[in-house]
Amino acid sequence: MLDPLSDILTRLTLNGTLYFRTSFTPPWGVAVPEYENVARFHFAHRGDCRVRIKPTDTLVTLAQGDLIIIPHGAAHDLISGRETQSAVLPLDTVLERSGYSGRGVLVHGGNDDDRETQLICGHFSLAPRASHMLFDQLPDHILIRNYGESAGRWMDSSLRLIADEAGQDQFGGDLIAQKISEVLFVQALRTFIETDAAAHVGLAGFADPHISRALAAFHRDPGETWTVEGLARAAGQSRTGFAVHFSKTMGLAPMEYLTQWRMQIAQQDLIARTKPITDIARDVGYASNSAFARVFKRETGQSPAAFRNEHTPGHGKRLN
C-alpha cells in the first residue's frame, strides 16, 4: 500500500531526465526556455550562481549544496555571481558553441577557472494529461539549502553518485542517474511539504496530522465507497469538524478531492488502454458504467469512450 505522495507520483508516472552536468567559468549566463508540463531542477554540486525566474523576476542565489526546483517549467536564467544580464545566452546557443554532444560535461564560459560552477541539471515530467493539486499549488520555485546534508547522509551520497554517473559512457549509467534523480524530486517534495506546505492552501492538508490520515486512507483504496463520515473517522475528527478543516486546508470539499483524483486515475487508465471501461469504473468506486460516465463527462466534458478514442488514436483494440 502506498502513502498519498507515493500513490500520486506512481499513478501519474513520474519520470526524471538529466540534461547535463556543467563546468561553467565566469563570465557565463544561460537562458533556459519555458517548457510545459515539467518541473526543472538545478543542484549546485560545486560553486554558486544566481537564478532569475522570469515570470516573477524572482532572483535566487544558489550556493554550493543547494537545490532549486522550478515546478511549472517557467523560463529562467542561470547567471554567474558577478555577471549581469548581458552575459546571458540562449541555451541552444550555449550548447552549439560548446559543441556539447549530450555526453560528458557541458563546458562553457570564460577563463576564470578558480570560480568554476558545477551544476547537475534536469527535469521531471508526468504522464500526458496528468494533474493533481499537489503540483498545481506549488510556488514558482522550491529552494532547499544545503540539500545533501538536510536530506541526510544517504542523499548526499546519492547526489555525488548522480554527478559521477550523469552523461558518462558506462553501462547503465544514464538509468542510474535518472532513477536517483527521481528519488531526489520525491525527497525534495517531502521536505517542502514537511517544512513549508502549511502556508499554502491546497498543500497544507498533506502536512496536517488529521487530514493526512484521511488522505492516506483514501489513496490506499480509492474504489472504496467513501463518505465524508468515513473519511472523518479515518482522520479522527467529527464529520462537521473534518469537513470544515479539510476545506480550509485543501481549498475544496472532501468529496470534490475524491472525485478529482478518481477521474485522474480513470483518465490515465483510459489512455493506457489496459482495462475495459467497466473495470475502470469499478476500480474508482462506481457500481455502474452509467454513474461513472455521468461524473466523468461532468468533470472532463467527454464520455469515457470518447476520451479514450481522442487521446489514444489508433492504439490497439477497442476496450469498452
C-alpha positions, -999 to +999 in steps of 0.1 A: +000+000+000+013+034-009+012+067+010-005+096-008+026+112-022+039+078-035+005+070-049+002+103-068+037+101-083+033+064-092-001+067-109+009+099-127+042+082-139+070+105-126+100+104-149+133+121-143+155+133-171+191+146-167+202+172-192+238+176-183+265+182-157+282+216-162+315+232-159+308+269-161+335+295-156+329+333-155+317+351-174+287+330-182+249+330-183+224+306-197+187+314-206+167+282-201+134+284-221+099+277-208+088+242-211+053+229-204+043+201-180+077+197-164+095+206-132+131+217-138+158+213-113+194+225-107+217+212-080+249+232-072+274+204-069+303+229-067+304+267-067+274+290-069+253+311-092+221+331-094+188+320-108+163+346-122+128+332-127+114+353-154+076+353-149+080+369-114+115+383-119+125+365-087+163+364-081+176+335-061+212+328-050+221+291-054+251+283-031+271+251-032+249+222-020+216+240-027+188+225-048+163+246-067+132+231-083+111+252-107+078+232-106+059+247-135+087+248-162+090+286-162+117+303-183+147+312-161+182+324-164+213+309-147+239+336-141+274+335-127+276+355-094+292+387-107+277+388-142+249+410-154+220+400-177+242+409-208+262+378-202+232+355-207+230+334-239+201+312-250+206+276-240+206+264-276+235+289-284+255+276-254+250+240-265+261+249-301+291+269-291+303+244-266+300+215-291+281+196-264+270+162-278+248+151-249+276+131-233+301+141-206+302+176-192+288+208-207+318+233-206+310+269-211+323+304-200+355+323-197+389+317-182+383+322-145+389+286-136+391+294-099+354+301-098+340+270-116+304+262-111+293+226-115+256+221-118+235+190-122+205+200-143+174+181-155+137+179-153+109+158-141+078+151-161+044+134-156+023+113-179+002+132-206-028+150-191-016+141-156-027+166-130-030+169-093-035+199-069-002+189-052+016+201-083-008+229-093-004+247-060+034+246-057+051+280-057+072+293-086+103+278-071+113+255-042+147+262-028+163+238-003+195+250+012+224+225+017+202+198+003+225+169+006+230+174+044+194+184+052+180+153+035+205+130+052+238+114+045+222+089+020+211+118-002+245+135+000+260+102-013+232+099-039+239+134-053+276+126-056+266+094-075+244+114-099+273+138-105+296+108-113+271+090-135+255+119-154+265+118-190+292+091-186+296+063-211+292+035-187+268+006-189+235+016-171+249+050-160+221+070-176+195+049-160+211+050-126+214+088-127+177+091-139+163+069-112+183+086-085+171+120-098+135+108-094+143+100-057+158+135-054+125+150-066+104+129-042+126+137-013+126+174-022+087+174-023+086+156+010+110+182+026+089+210+012+056+195+025+071+189+059+086+224+063+067+249+041+034+234+029+013+246+059+015+281+044-001+271+011-038+263+008-041+230-012-009+217+002-014+222+039-036+191+042-007+168+033+012+181+063-018+182+087-019+152+111-057+147+107-062+155+071-031+134+061-046+103+078-078+107+057-059+112+025-038+082+033-069+060+038-085+072+006-053+068-015-049+033-003-083+023-016-099+049-039-125+024-050-140+021-016-175+036-010-162+066+007-183+092+025-174+123+045-183+103+077-159+076+067-131+100+060-137+118+092-134+086+111-100+080+094-090+115+104-101+111+140-125+141+138-162+147+138-179+149+105-185+186+106-151+194+121-134+174+095-154+189+066-146+224+077-109+216+084-105+198+051-120+227+031-098+252+049-065+234+043-072+219+009-093+246-007-121+222-017-146+199-001-136+163+007-158+147-019-145+171-045-110+160-039-121+123-041-139+129-074-110+148-089-085+121-080-108+093-091-112+109-125-075+114-128-070+077-122-097+069-148-081+092-174-047+075-170-063+041-173-083+051-203-051+064-220-032+033-211-060+011-227-052-018-205-087-022-190-123-022-202-143+009-191-164-013-168-133-023-148-121+013-146-155+024-133-154-003-106-118+005-097-126+041-089-157+034-069-187+034-093-211+004-093-223+011-128-210+024-161-237+050-163-229+065-129-192+066-138-199+081-173-221+109-158-194+120-134-166+116-159-184+137-185-192+164-159-155+166-150-139+163-184-166+173-209-164+139-227-177+104-222-151+078-212-153+062-246-148+095-265-119+105-242-102+072-248-107+074-286-095+110-287-064+106-266-052+073-279-059+074-316-051+042-335-037+024-304-047-012-300-080-029-297-111-010-286-119-017-249-153-007-239 
